[in-house]
Amino acid sequence: MSTELSRIGVAGLSEHPSGRPEKSGVKYLRSGFVWLPAALIAGLGAWTLLSFDASKPAESEPMRPAAAVVAEPAPAPAVAPVFAYNPPTAEGEAIVPAETAPVDGLKISSQYWRRGGLGSKALVTFTLRNSNGYAVKDVAISCAFSRSDGSHLTDRSRVIHDTLNMRSRKTFARMHVGFVNVNASKAKCSPVAARHI
């Protein structure tokens, strides 16, 4: 009798009463494999957020005051500073020549722009004048683009890796400054930096 019960128990688990094998275990396994990666990703995200928050003190936690240590400033050395020799004037003061930045002697005298590359590129043509007593190179220019009503759209800058001799001018034709908004209709360029040679 125990042998027949064991057969019925085994047959009842493996076969459906209609005689077909039961597939509910397979369906459960397949759906488990689908949800497993999603559960792992969600768990990893929660762990990352919790570990990030644990490293910072909460805003509601009271801050413990730290002991302040005030250090006295070190005395200045008794060595006199070394300066270049400047001859004294009649009043006894030295004349110190004021140095100007290389970009101060640069000016854009004429400029205009047009679109290129299906209307998205700004091609600027301008004449750059150098009134300095020395040559400059690596001139950086900045162009501000605006709508026809004058409202500002975007700024683009470009470095010109060319040498501009002293007291000279050079024209740069159709220089690609950058990509601009389709609504841009005006441009104003100016030099912002340069290197003394």
C-alpha positions as CSV (number, residue, x, y, z in Angstrom):
1,M,0.0,0.0,0.0
2,S,2.8,2.4,0.7
3,T,4.2,1.7,-2.7
4,E,1.0,2.8,-4.4
5,L,0.8,6.0,-2.4
6,S,4.3,6.9,-3.3
7,R,3.4,6.4,-7.0
8,I,0.3,8.5,-6.7
9,G,2.3,11.2,-4.8
10,V,5.0,11.2,-7.5
11,A,2.5,11.0,-10.3
12,G,0.4,13.8,-8.8
13,L,3.3,16.2,-8.6
14,S,4.6,15.5,-12.1
15,E,1.5,15.1,-14.1
16,H,-1.6,17.2,-14.5
17,P,-4.9,15.3,-14.0
18,S,-5.5,15.7,-17.8
19,G,-2.4,13.6,-18.4
20,R,-0.1,16.4,-19.6
21,P,3.0,17.4,-17.6
22,E,2.6,20.5,-15.5
23,K,4.7,23.6,-16.6
24,S,4.1,26.0,-13.7
25,G,7.6,25.4,-12.3
26,V,9.2,26.3,-15.7
27,K,7.1,29.5,-16.0
28,Y,8.0,30.5,-12.5
29,L,11.7,29.9,-13.2
30,R,11.6,32.0,-16.5
31,S,9.9,34.9,-14.8
32,G,12.4,34.8,-11.9
33,F,15.3,35.2,-14.4
34,V,13.6,38.3,-15.8
35,W,13.2,40.0,-12.5
36,L,16.6,38.9,-11.1
37,P,18.7,41.6,-13.0
38,A,16.1,44.3,-12.2
39,A,16.2,43.4,-8.5
40,L,20.0,43.4,-8.5
41,I,20.2,46.9,-10.2
42,A,17.6,48.3,-7.8
43,G,19.6,46.9,-4.8
44,L,22.9,48.2,-6.1
45,G,21.3,51.7,-6.7
46,A,19.9,51.8,-3.2
47,W,23.2,50.6,-1.7
48,T,25.1,53.3,-3.6
49,L,22.7,56.1,-2.4
50,L,22.8,54.9,1.2
51,S,26.6,54.6,1.3
52,F,26.9,58.1,-0.3
53,D,24.5,59.6,2.3
54,A,26.3,57.8,5.2
55,S,29.5,59.6,4.4
56,K,28.0,63.1,5.0
57,P,26.6,64.2,8.4
58,A,22.9,64.9,8.3
59,E,21.7,68.4,8.5
60,S,19.6,67.7,11.6
61,E,22.6,66.3,13.5
62,P,24.3,68.8,15.9
63,M,27.7,69.8,14.9
64,R,30.4,69.3,17.5
65,P,32.6,72.4,17.8
66,A,36.3,71.8,17.0
67,A,39.0,73.3,19.0
68,A,40.3,76.4,17.2
69,V,44.1,76.7,17.0
70,V,45.4,80.2,16.3
71,A,49.0,80.3,15.1
72,E,51.0,83.5,15.4
73,P,52.3,84.8,12.2
74,A,56.0,84.2,11.5
75,P,58.2,87.3,11.7
76,A,59.2,88.8,8.4
77,P,62.8,88.1,7.3
78,A,65.3,90.9,7.8
79,V,66.6,90.6,4.2
80,A,65.9,93.6,2.0
81,P,64.0,92.8,-1.2
82,V,65.9,92.9,-4.5
83,F,64.6,95.3,-7.1
84,A,65.8,96.4,-10.4
85,Y,67.7,99.7,-10.3
86,N,65.5,102.7,-11.0
87,P,67.3,106.0,-11.1
88,P,65.8,108.5,-8.6
89,T,64.0,111.7,-9.8
90,A,64.6,115.2,-8.5
91,E,62.1,114.5,-5.7
92,G,63.9,111.3,-4.7
93,E,61.3,108.9,-6.0
94,A,62.0,106.2,-8.6
95,I,60.1,106.1,-11.9
96,V,58.5,102.8,-12.4
97,P,57.4,102.2,-16.0
98,A,53.8,101.0,-16.3
99,E,53.6,97.8,-18.2
100,T,50.6,97.3,-20.5
101,A,49.2,93.9,-21.6
102,P,49.9,92.9,-25.2
103,V,46.1,92.8,-25.8
104,D,45.8,96.6,-25.0
105,G,47.5,97.5,-28.3
106,L,45.3,95.2,-30.4
107,K,42.2,96.4,-32.1
108,I,39.8,95.0,-34.7
109,S,39.3,97.7,-37.3
110,S,36.7,96.1,-39.6
111,Q,34.7,93.0,-39.4
112,Y,31.8,91.1,-40.9
113,W,30.5,87.6,-40.7
114,R,28.5,85.1,-42.7
115,R,27.1,81.6,-42.2
116,G,28.7,78.5,-43.5
117,G,28.1,74.7,-43.2
118,L,24.4,74.6,-43.7
119,G,23.9,77.8,-41.6
120,S,25.4,76.5,-38.4
121,K,29.0,77.8,-38.6
122,A,30.0,81.4,-38.1
123,L,32.7,82.5,-40.6
124,V,34.1,85.9,-39.5
125,T,36.3,88.2,-41.6
126,F,38.2,90.9,-39.7
127,T,41.3,93.1,-39.8
128,L,43.5,93.0,-36.7
129,R,45.7,96.0,-35.9
130,N,48.8,95.8,-33.6
131,S,49.8,99.2,-32.3
132,N,52.3,97.7,-29.8
133,G,56.1,98.3,-30.2
134,Y,56.6,94.5,-30.3
135,A,55.2,91.5,-32.2
136,V,52.4,89.4,-30.7
137,K,51.1,85.9,-31.3
138,D,48.4,83.5,-30.1
139,V,45.8,86.2,-30.2
140,A,42.5,85.1,-28.6
141,I,39.3,86.7,-29.9
142,S,35.8,86.5,-28.5
143,C,32.7,87.0,-30.6
144,A,29.3,87.8,-29.1
145,F,26.3,86.8,-31.3
146,S,22.9,88.4,-30.9
147,R,19.4,88.5,-32.5
148,S,18.3,91.3,-34.8
149,D,16.5,92.9,-31.8
150,G,19.8,93.0,-29.9
151,S,19.2,90.3,-27.4
152,H,22.3,88.2,-26.6
153,L,22.4,84.6,-27.8
154,T,25.9,83.1,-27.4
155,D,29.6,83.8,-27.1
156,R,32.3,82.0,-29.1
157,S,36.1,82.4,-28.8
158,R,39.0,81.3,-30.9
159,V,42.8,81.5,-30.6
160,I,44.7,82.6,-33.7
161,H,48.1,80.9,-33.8
162,D,49.7,83.5,-36.0
163,T,52.3,86.2,-35.5
164,L,51.3,89.8,-35.9
165,N,54.3,92.1,-36.3
166,M,54.8,95.4,-34.5
167,R,52.7,98.3,-35.8
168,S,51.1,96.3,-38.5
169,R,47.7,94.9,-39.5
170,K,46.6,91.6,-40.9
171,T,43.2,90.5,-42.4
172,F,41.8,87.1,-41.5
173,A,39.2,85.9,-44.0
174,R,36.3,83.6,-43.3
175,M,37.8,82.3,-40.0
176,H,35.6,79.6,-38.4
177,V,34.8,80.9,-34.9
178,G,32.4,78.2,-33.9
179,F,28.8,76.9,-34.2
180,V,26.1,79.5,-33.6
181,N,22.4,79.6,-33.1
182,V,20.2,79.8,-36.2
183,N,18.6,83.0,-34.9
184,A,21.9,84.9,-34.7
185,S,22.0,87.9,-37.0
186,K,24.7,90.2,-35.5
187,A,28.3,89.6,-34.3
188,K,30.7,91.7,-32.4
189,C,34.3,90.4,-32.0
190,S,37.1,91.8,-29.9
191,P,40.6,90.6,-28.9
192,V,40.8,89.3,-25.3
193,A,44.3,88.0,-24.9
194,A,47.7,87.8,-26.7
195,R,51.3,86.8,-26.1
196,H,54.3,89.1,-26.3
197,I,57.1,87.9,-28.5
